[in-house]
Amino acid sequence: MSVVLGYDESPGAERALHVALEVATAFGEPLVLVYGAAAPGAAAGEEYRAHREAVRQAGRSALARAVEAADEAGVPSTVEVVDEKPAQALLDAAERHRARVIIVGSWGDSPIRGALLGSTPHKLLHLSQVPVLCVPTAGDVAP
């Protein structure tokens, strides 16, 4: 089994990383770090390929920070930069790695905004066959 984390260096993802490390440590599970790198637009032409590679490189850079944190915490980790939208990338990784839980951070959007715009946490809550832990950013937490 594993703990799957969607990570993109956003404030919500940073907080989710800390929670994911705690969960992985508590259960003695490896951490699977996932970055959904689907580039927007039609999948054709040199411009698309360049854009896709730039998005993939941003993902690899973002995940390098998370791997460093996992190493410091003594949690084994695996990195996946996937050419899919974030929610689908996380769902697929959860299935491949027999995830105990999928962990994502929130951006502080209201539930209505997430439902209308299709936020990753909202999609995961409706589509995932495994538990989803949505970690609020520090500003999302009520005093």
C-alpha positions as CSV (number, residue, x, y, z in Angstrom):
1,M,0.0,0.0,0.0
2,S,1.0,3.6,-0.2
3,V,0.1,7.2,0.5
4,V,-0.5,9.3,-2.7
5,L,0.1,13.0,-2.6
6,G,-0.8,15.6,-5.3
7,Y,2.0,18.1,-5.1
8,D,2.6,21.4,-7.1
9,E,4.4,23.7,-4.6
10,S,1.3,25.8,-3.9
11,P,0.7,26.8,-0.3
12,G,-2.0,24.1,0.0
13,A,0.3,21.4,-1.4
14,E,3.1,22.4,1.0
15,R,0.8,21.9,4.0
16,A,-0.5,18.7,2.5
17,L,3.1,17.5,2.1
18,H,3.6,17.8,5.9
19,V,0.4,15.9,6.6
20,A,1.2,13.2,4.0
21,L,4.6,12.7,5.7
22,E,2.9,12.2,9.0
23,V,0.4,9.7,7.6
24,A,3.1,7.8,5.7
25,T,5.2,7.6,8.8
26,A,2.3,6.6,11.0
27,F,1.3,3.7,8.7
28,G,4.8,2.8,7.6
29,E,3.9,3.4,3.9
30,P,5.9,4.8,1.1
31,L,4.9,8.2,-0.3
32,V,3.9,8.5,-4.0
33,L,4.4,12.1,-5.2
34,V,2.2,12.9,-8.2
35,Y,2.2,15.9,-10.6
36,G,-0.5,16.0,-13.3
37,A,1.3,17.7,-16.2
38,A,-1.4,17.7,-18.9
39,A,-0.6,20.8,-21.0
40,P,-3.7,22.7,-22.2
41,G,-4.6,22.8,-25.8
42,A,-4.7,20.4,-28.7
43,A,-2.0,17.7,-28.6
44,A,-0.4,18.6,-31.9
45,G,2.4,20.7,-33.2
46,E,5.8,21.9,-32.0
47,E,4.3,24.6,-29.8
48,Y,2.3,22.0,-27.9
49,R,5.3,19.7,-27.4
50,A,7.4,22.6,-26.1
51,H,4.6,23.6,-23.7
52,R,4.2,20.0,-22.5
53,E,7.9,19.7,-21.8
54,A,7.9,23.0,-19.9
55,V,5.0,21.8,-17.8
56,R,6.7,18.4,-17.2
57,Q,10.0,20.2,-16.2
58,A,8.0,22.4,-13.7
59,G,6.6,19.2,-12.2
60,R,10.0,17.6,-11.8
61,S,11.3,20.7,-10.2
62,A,8.3,20.9,-7.8
63,L,8.6,17.3,-6.8
64,A,12.3,17.5,-6.2
65,R,11.5,19.7,-3.1
66,A,9.0,17.2,-1.9
67,V,11.5,14.3,-2.3
68,E,14.0,16.2,-0.2
69,A,11.4,16.6,2.5
70,A,10.5,12.9,2.4
71,D,14.2,12.0,2.6
72,E,14.6,14.2,5.6
73,A,11.6,12.5,7.3
74,G,12.9,9.1,6.4
75,V,9.9,8.3,4.2
76,P,10.7,6.4,1.0
77,S,9.2,8.2,-2.0
78,T,8.4,7.6,-5.7
79,V,7.9,10.4,-8.2
80,E,5.4,10.4,-11.0
81,V,5.1,13.3,-13.5
82,V,2.1,12.2,-15.6
83,D,0.6,13.6,-18.8
84,E,-2.9,13.8,-17.4
85,K,-5.0,16.4,-15.6
86,P,-4.2,16.3,-11.8
87,A,-7.4,14.5,-10.6
88,Q,-7.0,11.7,-13.2
89,A,-3.2,11.4,-12.5
90,L,-3.9,11.0,-8.8
91,L,-6.7,8.4,-9.4
92,D,-4.5,6.4,-11.7
93,A,-1.5,6.5,-9.3
94,A,-3.8,5.5,-6.4
95,E,-4.9,2.4,-8.3
96,R,-1.3,1.5,-9.5
97,H,0.2,1.9,-6.0
98,R,-2.7,0.4,-4.0
99,A,-3.1,3.7,-2.1
100,R,-4.4,3.8,1.4
101,V,-5.3,7.4,0.9
102,I,-5.0,10.3,-1.6
103,I,-3.9,13.6,0.0
104,V,-4.3,17.0,-1.7
105,G,-4.2,20.6,-0.5
106,S,-6.9,23.1,-1.1
107,W,-6.6,26.5,-2.7
108,G,-9.1,28.2,-0.3
109,D,-11.9,28.2,-2.9
110,S,-15.4,28.0,-1.6
111,P,-17.2,24.6,-2.1
112,I,-19.5,26.2,-4.7
113,R,-16.6,27.6,-6.7
114,G,-14.9,24.2,-6.6
115,A,-18.1,22.5,-7.8
116,L,-18.6,25.0,-10.6
117,L,-15.0,25.1,-11.8
118,G,-14.1,21.5,-11.1
119,S,-11.3,21.7,-8.5
120,T,-9.1,18.7,-8.1
121,P,-10.2,18.0,-4.5
122,H,-13.9,18.2,-5.6
123,K,-13.3,15.7,-8.5
124,L,-11.4,13.3,-6.2
125,L,-14.1,13.3,-3.6
126,H,-16.6,12.2,-6.2
127,L,-14.5,9.8,-8.2
128,S,-12.0,8.1,-5.9
129,Q,-12.5,4.6,-4.6
130,V,-10.1,5.3,-1.8
131,P,-10.3,7.9,1.0
132,V,-9.3,11.4,0.1
133,L,-7.8,13.8,2.6
134,C,-8.1,17.4,1.6
135,V,-5.8,19.6,3.7
136,P,-6.8,23.3,4.0
137,T,-4.2,26.0,3.6
138,A,-3.4,27.8,6.8
139,G,-5.7,30.7,5.8
140,D,-8.6,28.1,5.3
141,V,-8.5,27.0,9.0
142,A,-11.1,28.6,11.2
143,P,-9.7,30.3,14.3
